């Protein structure tokens, strides 16, 4: 027995049912993403810098309150507090979705990329936070570093090694000796420039232990001149 063909209403239902079938939820393997973005900032290639700057989940987002951020309560001074400092910086930047700029996950995009200005603005801001988290002496030593990533690596290389503390102490001693030598050179140069009428005073100063600083020597010479004027 031959089955009857379905009527038009049934056919219509079949068509409607097929149209409502779910599509494949997985993205196409041929879809492309902006190569300048990482897992911290995927977006389509039409995303603008303004979109990134105004989107709170974006790592490029910088609210006005972040203009005066203090990353740590105690500045980095050397290997003696490097571990504490690095942990505090990690927590502070991670809480602001910014640690990717430091650990290399958010790298500098090509200057022609629409994200370059947003990256540059964020990097400059984070770099200023890091510089302000250092002691005054260390700030001077990193003034020519241009990325937050490079500063992070520089501090790690200097202070995270097992013998970094001893190396740092030796460097401080060398610096102190160098400064002391420069001060003595100033005193010697000044005394040698005096005429022979100050020979006795010059000899007294040179045999003094420890050798007085240049300001003290100036004071002694002025006192001698006043004494001669009165006498």
C-alpha positions as CSV (number, residue, x, y, z in Angstrom):
1,X,0.0,0.0,0.0
2,X,1.4,3.4,-1.0
3,X,1.5,6.0,1.8
4,X,-0.2,9.3,1.1
5,X,2.0,12.4,0.6
6,X,1.9,14.8,3.5
7,X,-0.5,17.7,3.0
8,X,0.7,21.2,2.6
9,X,0.2,22.1,6.2
10,X,2.5,19.3,7.4
11,X,5.1,20.3,4.9
12,X,5.0,23.8,6.2
13,X,5.6,22.6,9.7
14,X,8.6,20.6,8.6
15,X,10.1,23.8,7.0
16,X,9.4,25.8,10.2
17,X,11.0,23.1,12.4
18,X,14.1,23.0,10.3
19,X,14.5,26.8,10.5
20,X,14.4,26.7,14.2
21,X,17.3,24.1,14.6
22,X,20.2,25.5,16.7
23,X,23.3,26.5,14.8
24,X,26.9,25.5,15.7
25,X,27.9,27.4,18.8
26,X,31.6,27.1,18.1
27,X,33.3,30.0,16.1
28,X,34.5,29.3,12.7
29,X,38.1,28.3,12.4
30,X,38.5,30.8,9.6
31,X,37.6,33.7,11.8
32,X,40.4,36.1,12.5
33,X,41.3,38.2,15.5
34,X,43.4,41.3,15.9
35,X,47.0,40.0,16.2
36,X,47.9,42.9,18.5
37,X,45.4,41.7,21.2
38,X,46.1,39.0,23.8
39,X,43.8,37.1,26.1
40,X,43.5,40.3,28.1
41,X,42.1,42.3,25.3
42,X,40.5,40.4,22.4
43,X,38.3,42.5,20.1
44,X,37.5,42.8,16.5
45,X,39.8,44.8,14.2
46,X,37.3,47.7,14.2
47,X,37.7,48.4,17.9
48,X,38.9,52.0,18.4
49,X,41.2,53.4,21.0
50,X,38.2,55.3,22.6
51,X,36.3,52.0,22.9
52,X,39.3,50.4,24.8
53,X,39.8,53.5,27.1
54,X,36.1,53.7,28.1
55,X,35.5,49.9,28.5
56,X,36.0,48.9,32.2
57,X,36.8,45.3,31.5
58,X,39.6,46.3,29.1
59,X,43.2,46.4,30.4
60,X,43.5,49.7,28.6
61,X,40.8,51.3,30.7
62,X,42.1,54.1,33.0
63,X,39.6,55.6,35.4
64,X,40.3,59.2,36.6
65,X,41.0,57.8,40.1
66,X,44.0,56.0,38.7
67,X,45.9,59.2,38.1
68,X,47.3,59.2,41.7
69,X,47.8,55.5,42.3
70,X,50.2,54.3,45.1
71,X,51.2,50.7,44.4
72,X,53.1,50.0,47.6
73,X,53.2,51.4,51.1
74,X,57.0,51.0,51.3
75,X,59.3,51.9,48.3
76,X,61.7,49.4,46.9
77,X,65.2,50.1,48.3
78,X,67.1,47.0,47.3
79,X,67.2,43.2,47.6
80,X,66.3,43.4,51.3
81,X,62.7,44.2,50.4
82,X,62.4,43.2,46.8
83,X,60.2,40.1,47.5
84,X,57.7,42.2,49.5
85,X,57.7,45.0,46.9
86,X,57.2,42.6,43.9
87,X,54.3,40.9,45.7
88,X,52.6,44.2,46.5
89,X,53.0,45.4,42.9
90,X,51.6,42.1,41.6
91,X,48.5,42.4,43.7
92,X,47.9,46.0,43.0
93,X,48.3,45.8,39.3
94,X,46.4,42.5,39.0
95,X,43.5,44.1,40.9
96,X,43.4,46.8,38.2
97,X,43.8,44.4,35.3
98,X,47.2,45.8,34.4
99,X,49.7,43.1,35.3
100,X,49.7,42.0,31.7
101,X,51.7,45.1,30.8
102,X,54.4,44.0,33.2
103,X,54.7,40.3,32.6
104,X,54.7,40.6,28.8
105,X,51.2,39.3,28.1
106,X,50.2,42.6,26.7
107,X,53.0,43.6,24.4
108,X,53.4,46.8,22.4
109,X,51.3,46.7,19.2
110,X,52.5,47.9,15.9
111,X,52.6,51.8,15.8
112,X,50.1,51.6,12.9
113,X,47.6,49.6,15.0
114,X,44.5,51.3,16.3
115,X,45.4,50.1,19.7
116,X,48.9,51.7,19.8
117,X,47.8,55.0,21.4
118,X,45.8,53.2,24.0
119,X,48.7,50.9,24.8
120,X,51.1,53.8,25.0
121,X,48.9,55.7,27.3
122,X,48.4,52.7,29.6
123,X,52.2,51.8,29.6
124,X,53.2,55.4,30.4
125,X,50.8,55.5,33.3
126,X,51.9,52.1,34.7
127,X,55.5,53.1,34.3
128,X,55.0,56.2,36.4
129,X,53.3,54.1,39.1
130,X,56.3,51.8,39.2
131,X,58.9,54.6,39.3
132,X,57.0,56.2,42.2
133,X,57.2,52.9,44.0
134,X,61.0,53.0,44.1
135,X,63.4,54.8,46.4
136,X,64.8,58.1,45.2
137,X,68.2,56.5,44.5
138,X,66.6,53.8,42.3
139,X,64.3,56.3,40.5
140,X,67.4,58.1,39.3
141,X,68.8,54.8,37.9
142,X,65.7,54.0,35.8
143,X,65.0,57.4,34.3
144,X,65.8,56.2,30.8
145,X,63.6,53.1,30.9
146,X,60.6,53.5,28.6
147,X,58.3,50.5,29.3
148,X,56.8,49.1,32.5
149,X,57.9,45.6,31.3
150,X,61.6,46.7,31.0
151,X,61.5,48.3,34.5
152,X,60.1,45.1,36.0
153,X,62.8,43.0,34.4
154,X,65.5,45.4,35.5
155,X,64.4,45.3,39.1
156,X,64.1,41.5,39.0
157,X,67.6,41.1,37.5
158,X,69.1,43.4,40.1
159,X,67.5,42.2,43.3
160,X,66.0,38.7,42.9
161,X,69.2,36.7,42.7
162,X,70.4,34.8,45.8
163,X,73.6,36.8,46.1
164,X,71.9,40.1,45.2
165,X,71.9,41.4,48.8
166,X,75.7,40.9,49.2
167,X,76.3,42.4,45.7
168,X,74.1,45.4,46.6
169,X,76.1,45.9,49.9
170,X,79.4,45.8,48.0
171,X,78.1,48.3,45.5
172,X,77.1,50.7,48.3
173,X,80.6,50.4,49.9
174,X,82.2,51.1,46.5
175,X,80.0,54.1,46.1
176,X,80.8,55.4,49.6
177,X,84.5,55.0,49.0
178,X,84.2,56.8,45.7
179,X,82.4,59.7,47.3
180,X,84.9,59.9,50.2
181,X,87.8,60.0,47.7
182,X,86.1,62.8,45.7
183,X,85.6,64.8,48.9
184,X,89.3,64.3,49.8
185,X,90.3,65.4,46.3
186,X,88.3,68.6,46.8
187,X,90.1,69.3,50.0
188,X,93.6,68.6,48.6
189,X,92.9,70.7,45.5
190,X,91.8,73.6,47.6
191,X,94.7,73.5,50.1
192,X,97.3,73.2,47.3
193,X,95.8,76.4,45.8
194,X,96.6,78.4,48.9
195,X,99.7,80.6,49.0
196,X,102.7,79.8,51.2
197,X,101.5,82.0,54.1
198,X,98.9,79.3,54.9
199,X,101.6,76.5,54.9
200,X,101.4,75.9,58.7
201,X,97.5,75.7,58.7
202,X,97.6,73.6,55.6
203,X,99.9,71.1,57.3
204,X,97.7,71.0,60.4
205,X,94.6,70.3,58.3
206,X,96.3,67.5,56.4
207,X,97.4,65.6,59.5
208,X,93.9,65.8,61.0
209,X,92.1,62.4,61.3
210,X,89.7,62.1,59.8
211,X,90.4,64.7,57.2
212,X,87.8,67.5,57.6
213,X,85.3,68.1,54.8
214,X,85.6,71.0,52.4
215,X,83.1,73.2,54.3
216,X,85.1,72.8,57.5
217,X,88.3,73.6,55.7
218,X,86.7,76.8,54.2
219,X,85.7,77.8,57.8
220,X,89.2,77.3,59.1
221,X,90.7,79.4,56.4
222,X,88.2,82.2,57.0
223,X,88.9,82.2,60.7
224,X,92.7,82.5,60.0
225,X,92.1,85.4,57.7
226,X,90.0,87.2,60.3
227,X,92.6,86.6,62.9
228,X,95.3,88.1,60.7
229,X,93.1,91.2,60.0
230,X,92.6,91.8,63.7
231,X,96.2,91.1,64.5
